[in-house]
């Protein structure tokens, strides 16, 4: 088994099904998926060199209306329900 080094301190899991239902809802014009908007924030990304990884996962089973479920892997006991149009910078402060 081979290993690959990563600089991630943790990962943020974003429900892909919720993101699809919201149909964007984030970013400067409100047309971007939450995972993509998070990856653009400083320290977040999907590559191995990011401080915090952002990954879209299949349905997490909560399915809120007009919101996206987010899990910070460092705090597995606290799932976040992020409403569409929420400020991504404030979310990154909470996650960071």
N, C-alpha and C positions, 0 to 999 in steps of 0.2 A: 504494500500500500504506500503510495506517495503522499507527501504533504505539500501544501502550498501556503505560504505565509500571507497573512492579511493584517492590516492595521486597525481593523474594526474594534471599537470598544464595546459595541453592541449593534443591534439591528432593529429597524422599524419595519413591522409587517403591516401592509396596507391591503385591505380586502378589495380584490379586483372586481368582484361582483357588485359591491356597493359603488365603486368608482364608475362602473359602467352604467348603473342605474341613474346616478347623479348627472351623468353625461358632462363631464368636465367639472365646472363649478369652482375652480381654483385658479390661481395665477392672476396676473395683472388684468387680463380681459375676461376672466371667468370661464375660459374655454379649456383649461388644462386639467388633467387628472392629478389627484393629490400626490401620488408617488412621483410623478415627473416634477411637480412644483417643489417637493421636498428635496429631491436630488440636486436641484439648483442652489439650494441654500448652502452657505459656507459650512464645511465639515461633514456634509451629508453627500451620499453618492451611491453608486452601485459597484464601482470598481474596488479592487482589493486595497487600494491606497486611501480610501475615504476613512474618516474617523468613525462615522456611523453609517452603516449600510442601510439601504432602503430596498425592500423587496415586496413585490405584489404577490399575494397568495390567493388561493381559491377561497370560496365562501367561508366565513368564520361563524355563520349561523345566527347572527343577531338581526341583521337586515333592517336597520332603522330607515325611516322615510327621510329623504333629502339629507342624508348624512353618510359618512364613511367611517368604518370601524378601523382603528389603528391600535397596534400592540407594540409597546416598547419591550424588547426582550430582556432588559435589565429589571423591569417591573412587571412580571407576568401576572400579578394579582390585580392589576389595574388596566382595564381596556378603555380606550378613549373613543367616544363617538363624536366625530368632528362634523359639524353642520356645513353644508355647501356654502361657499362664500366666506368661510372663516379665514382670518388672517394667518397665512402660513408662517410668517415671521414669529408670531406669538406662539404657534404650535412648536416651532423649532426651539424656542427658548425653554418651553416646558419639557421637551424631549432632551435637549442638549445638556 
